[in-house]
Amino acid sequence: MGCCNEQWKNAEKRSRRRSRWTKTSCLSSILLRRRNLLEHYHEPGRTAARCQACGGHRARQLAPGCLEGVLLEADAASKSLVLTSTNLEITLKQKLACAAPEDDALAIDARLLAGMLEKLPGDTVRLWRDSKGDQLKVWSGDAKYNVSVWEQSSYPKAEIPAVTRLVRASGIPSMAKRTVFAADEHNEKPMLKCVHLRFTQDGLRAAGSDGNCVVTAKGDDKSTGDFSVLIPADSLSRLAQMCGDKDEFRVGTTGKKVVFVREGFLFSARLIEADYINTDHLTNTLKNQFTVLTDVAELRKGLEYVSCVEPDGKVQLTFDGMTLSFQCSGVFGNAQDSIAVAPLTGMPQGEYWFLTRRLSNCLRALSGTATLGIAAGGMLTLSTENAFYMQTGVRPGLAQSAPKKAAKKSPAKKAA
């Protein structure tokens, strides 16, 4: 594949004269998914910081609310419509077929456009720009909207860098599900907010960690390469929401950004530059004291039964031969459940404590038959066909008593 920028060169000619765009119904679904992306990022107080991080754009130079919009660029020569959305950390473009008599470009509120397209009937929708340039008519059938738009110049310049060395990748949603949960977006260390993607000779590999738990996952064996990237977990999660496991991308990097390319679709995300944990060395040197064979669904069910009394507390795992017991205690009570397991190595015995929320997140992300083990220091390990998870143990939880109700004061006696 050639240079991405050449394929996605924006039209040079811009006009404020009237134009009519006709697009297929797939525009609606694309914008709906794009709306979900935008909703996540537009939090008060963060727009200015992103503008400065972009380099070259200051918040005062951008139209109010422009980052909540989507840029529409019609190219009459190629009979295409390009939609661009950015939050200055990730950028995505979608190319669609359309009938446009002239080149034109404008920006419109993404949620508004998505809402209109969702409500309009039929398979096609028409957009007509007002001669003054600040109004857009959107209609299909008897339904019609008339809304305000912005000029292209008020929208931040969203460039997707050129990459020439591209490797194939698929199964992005499954990979994201097995790794994103382990990262911590609130952590002070940037690398612990990320997922480490490695394109190796054995295929795609990924890892995530918050410093207390680590997960490694296998991806597409055909996604071979010789580079790795640290992509923010949230960016990877957003990409996963816009594709399926069977969707195949071509992936490349400039060192500062990673680009995912699919027919008519481009996704670019800013990368974090940092040294990541050597997860291969960590997992290869870890030795379990004992292991048992179980099923992730059974583990998940047992933990859910007991964690309802204290979901953000600690859970006690008690191993006794072929039985694994779960126990949680809270200020209002305690709960206990047990499941059957099959011992594999060593003697499964002892009590171990772990943070409930972290373990619960792991069990929701993984599936299938699993080998559960306890390593030195009370570390929990969980190995499935496509993932390996480890979580550090914690000190035993202290017994908690229910809060005492304040005693009612007896009314003071009046003096005789």
Solvent accessible surface area in square Angstrom, and as a share of the most:
residue,aa,sasa,rsa
1,M,132,0.59
2,G,52,0.50
3,C,37,0.22
4,C,1,0.00
5,N,73,0.38
6,E,138,0.62
7,Q,95,0.42
8,W,21,0.07
9,K,151,0.64
10,N,66,0.34
11,A,16,0.12
12,E,142,0.64
13,K,157,0.67
14,R,91,0.33
15,S,23,0.15
16,R,143,0.52
17,R,163,0.60
18,R,138,0.51
19,S,4,0.03
20,R,97,0.36
21,W,3,0.01
22,T,38,0.22
23,K,2,0.01
24,T,64,0.37
25,S,63,0.40
26,C,58,0.35
27,L,1,0.01
28,S,26,0.17
29,S,55,0.35
30,I,15,0.08
31,L,0,0.00
32,L,43,0.21
33,R,92,0.33
34,R,2,0.01
35,R,60,0.22
36,N,67,0.34
37,L,7,0.04
38,L,3,0.01
39,E,78,0.35
40,H,61,0.27
41,Y,11,0.04
42,H,33,0.15
43,E,68,0.30
44,P,135,0.85
45,G,78,0.75
46,R,106,0.39
47,T,52,0.30
48,A,46,0.36
49,A,64,0.50
50,R,12,0.04
51,C,0,0.00
52,Q,134,0.59
53,A,69,0.54
54,C,47,0.28
55,G,54,0.52
56,G,75,0.72
57,H,39,0.17
58,R,142,0.52
59,A,45,0.35
60,R,183,0.67
61,Q,102,0.46
62,L,22,0.11
63,A,22,0.17
64,P,126,0.79
65,G,38,0.37
66,C,3,0.02
67,L,8,0.04
68,E,66,0.30
69,G,0,0.00
70,V,0,0.00
71,L,15,0.07
72,L,0,0.00
73,E,8,0.03
74,A,1,0.00
75,D,34,0.18
76,A,28,0.22
77,A,99,0.77
78,S,62,0.40
79,K,137,0.58
80,S,6,0.04
81,L,0,0.00
82,V,18,0.11
83,L,0,0.00
84,T,2,0.01
85,S,0,0.00
86,T,4,0.02
87,N,4,0.02
88,L,19,0.09
89,E,43,0.19
90,I,3,0.02
91,T,10,0.06
92,L,1,0.00
93,K,11,0.05
94,Q,20,0.09
95,K,73,0.31
96,L,14,0.07
97,A,72,0.56
98,C,12,0.07
99,A,62,0.48
100,A,11,0.08
101,P,95,0.60
102,E,52,0.23
103,D,29,0.15
104,D,2,0.01
105,A,4,0.03
106,L,0,0.00
107,A,0,0.00
108,I,0,0.00
109,D,42,0.22
110,A,0,0.00
111,R,106,0.39
112,L,74,0.37
113,L,0,0.00
114,A,0,0.00
115,G,22,0.21
116,M,4,0.02
117,L,14,0.07
118,E,95,0.42
119,K,143,0.61
120,L,18,0.09
121,P,71,0.45
122,G,66,0.64
123,D,107,0.56
124,T,70,0.41
125,V,10,0.06
126,R,98,0.36
127,L,1,0.01
128,W,80,0.28
129,R,3,0.01
130,D,32,0.17
131,S,67,0.43
132,K,160,0.68
133,G,3,0.03
134,D,71,0.37
135,Q,50,0.22
136,L,1,0.01
137,K,67,0.28
138,V,0,0.00
139,W,52,0.18
140,S,12,0.08
141,G,65,0.63
142,D,154,0.80
143,A,40,0.31
144,K,125,0.53
145,Y,71,0.27
146,N,90,0.46
147,V,18,0.10
148,S,76,0.49
149,V,11,0.06
150,W,65,0.23
151,E,49,0.22
152,Q,45,0.20
153,S,107,0.69
154,S,23,0.15
155,Y,10,0.04
156,P,2,0.01
157,K,135,0.57
158,A,17,0.13
159,E,100,0.45
160,I,8,0.04
161,P,31,0.19
162,A,41,0.32
163,V,6,0.03
164,T,103,0.60
165,R,180,0.66
166,L,34,0.17
167,V,29,0.16
168,R,61,0.22
169,A,0,0.00
170,S,18,0.12
171,G,20,0.20
172,I,3,0.02
173,P,31,0.20
174,S,36,0.23
175,M,2,0.01
176,A,5,0.04
177,K,125,0.53
178,R,41,0.15
179,T,0,0.00
180,V,35,0.20
181,F,47,0.20
182,A,1,0.01
183,A,18,0.14
184,D,46,0.24
185,E,109,0.49
186,H,157,0.70
187,N,32,0.16
188,E,168,0.75
189,K,120,0.51
190,P,71,0.45
191,M,42,0.19
192,L,10,0.05
193,K,73,0.31
194,C,0,0.00
195,V,0,0.00
196,H,26,0.12
197,L,2,0.01
198,R,60,0.22
199,F,3,0.01
200,T,32,0.19
201,Q,138,0.61
202,D,101,0.52
203,G,0,0.00
204,L,1,0.01
205,R,43,0.16
206,A,3,0.03
207,A,3,0.02
208,G,0,0.00
209,S,0,0.00
210,D,18,0.09
211,G,52,0.50
212,N,63,0.32
213,C,4,0.03
214,V,14,0.08
215,V,0,0.00
216,T,28,0.16
217,A,4,0.03
218,K,105,0.45
219,G,22,0.21
220,D,30,0.15
221,D,94,0.49
222,K,147,0.62
223,S,0,0.00
224,T,58,0.34
225,G,11,0.10
226,D,98,0.51
227,F,46,0.19
228,S,59,0.38
229,V,9,0.05
230,L,10,0.05
231,I,0,0.00
232,P,24,0.15
233,A,8,0.06
234,D,35,0.18
235,S,4,0.03
236,L,1,0.00
237,S,30,0.19
238,R,30,0.11
239,L,0,0.00
240,A,16,0.12
241,Q,96,0.42
242,M,10,0.04
243,C,21,0.12
244,G,31,0.30
245,D,66,0.34
246,K,198,0.84
247,D,47,0.24
248,E,69,0.31
249,F,0,0.00
250,R,87,0.32
251,V,0,0.00
252,G,0,0.00
253,T,43,0.25
254,T,70,0.40
255,G,43,0.41
256,K,144,0.61
257,K,67,0.28
258,V,0,0.00
259,V,0,0.00
260,F,1,0.00
261,V,4,0.02
262,R,55,0.20
263,E,169,0.76
264,G,17,0.16
265,F,7,0.03
266,L,2,0.01
267,F,0,0.00
268,S,3,0.02
269,A,1,0.00
270,R,85,0.31
271,L,13,0.06
272,I,35,0.18
273,E,131,0.59
274,A,50,0.39
275,D,134,0.69
276,Y,34,0.13
277,I,54,0.27
278,N,99,0.51
279,T,7,0.04
280,D,67,0.35
281,H,113,0.50
282,L,59,0.29
283,T,35,0.20
284,N,112,0.57
285,T,75,0.44
286,L,43,0.22
287,K,153,0.65
288,N,61,0.31
289,Q,105,0.47
290,F,7,0.03
291,T,13,0.08
292,V,0,0.00
293,L,71,0.36
294,T,13,0.07
295,D,50,0.26
296,V,0,0.00
297,A,47,0.36
298,E,75,0.34
299,L,6,0.03
300,R,63,0.23
301,K,94,0.40
302,G,1,0.01
303,L,3,0.01
304,E,93,0.42
305,Y,127,0.48
306,V,1,0.00
307,S,16,0.11
308,C,98,0.58
309,V,50,0.29
310,E,42,0.19
311,P,60,0.37
312,D,100,0.52
313,G,16,0.16
314,K,64,0.27
315,V,0,0.00
316,Q,20,0.09
317,L,3,0.02
318,T,36,0.21
319,F,2,0.01
320,D,86,0.45
321,G,22,0.21
322,M,132,0.59
323,T,57,0.33
324,L,0,0.00
325,S,20,0.13
326,F,2,0.01
327,Q,60,0.27
328,C,1,0.01
329,S,43,0.28
330,G,4,0.04
331,V,51,0.29
332,F,173,0.72
333,G,30,0.29
334,N,105,0.54
335,A,22,0.17
336,Q,125,0.56
337,D,39,0.20
338,S,59,0.38
339,I,21,0.11
340,A,89,0.69
341,V,7,0.04
342,A,42,0.32
343,P,56,0.35
344,L,91,0.46
345,T,79,0.46
346,G,52,0.50
347,M,146,0.65
348,P,3,0.02
349,Q,85,0.38
350,G,29,0.28
351,E,109,0.49
352,Y,40,0.15
353,W,42,0.15
354,F,0,0.00
355,L,57,0.29
356,T,1,0.01
357,R,104,0.38
358,R,58,0.21
359,L,6,0.03
360,S,17,0.11
361,N,39,0.20
362,C,0,0.00
363,L,3,0.02
364,R,123,0.45
365,A,11,0.08
366,L,5,0.02
367,S,83,0.54
368,G,40,0.39
369,T,86,0.50
370,A,2,0.01
371,T,43,0.25
372,L,4,0.02
373,G,0,0.00
374,I,0,0.00
375,A,0,0.00
376,A,76,0.59
377,G,79,0.76
378,G,15,0.15
379,M,38,0.17
380,L,1,0.01
381,T,3,0.02
382,L,1,0.00
383,S,40,0.26
384,T,22,0.13
385,E,148,0.66
386,N,60,0.31
387,A,7,0.05
388,F,44,0.18
389,Y,0,0.00
390,M,4,0.02
391,Q,2,0.01
392,T,53,0.31
393,G,29,0.28
394,V,48,0.28
395,R,202,0.74
396,P,85,0.54
397,G,28,0.27
398,L,157,0.78
399,A,107,0.83
400,Q,88,0.39
401,S,96,0.62
402,A,55,0.43
403,P,89,0.56
404,K,197,0.84
405,K,196,0.83
406,A,99,0.77
407,A,95,0.74
408,K,198,0.84
409,K,196,0.83
410,S,98,0.64
411,P,123,0.77
412,A,99,0.77
413,K,197,0.83
414,K,192,0.82
415,A,101,0.79
416,A,155,1.20
